[in-house]
Amino acid sequence: MATNLPFDEMSAEDKIHTMELLWDGLCKKGGGVILPAWHGEILAERESMHKAGTDEFEDWNVAKGKIRNQTS
């Protein structure tokens, strides 16, 4: 099913909200998607960093706020 959205008329906030809805939908029904090999490589690297204690995390709501501030 093709859906046409008026991206040129949407605000940055509306675009981000639309992306969040898309990601939520993919997370719920993402089965059957074939991921590229480099995804696995990045995940392995991040897991290694986590085990070594060298990773850094930021609260998702804080990160979204920073993104919104940069795009508005």
Buried (B, 14 or more C-beta within 10 A) or exposed (E): EEEEEEEEEEEEEEEBEEEEEEEEEEEEEEEEEEEEEEEEEEEEEEEEEEEEEEEEEEEEEEEEEEEEEEEE
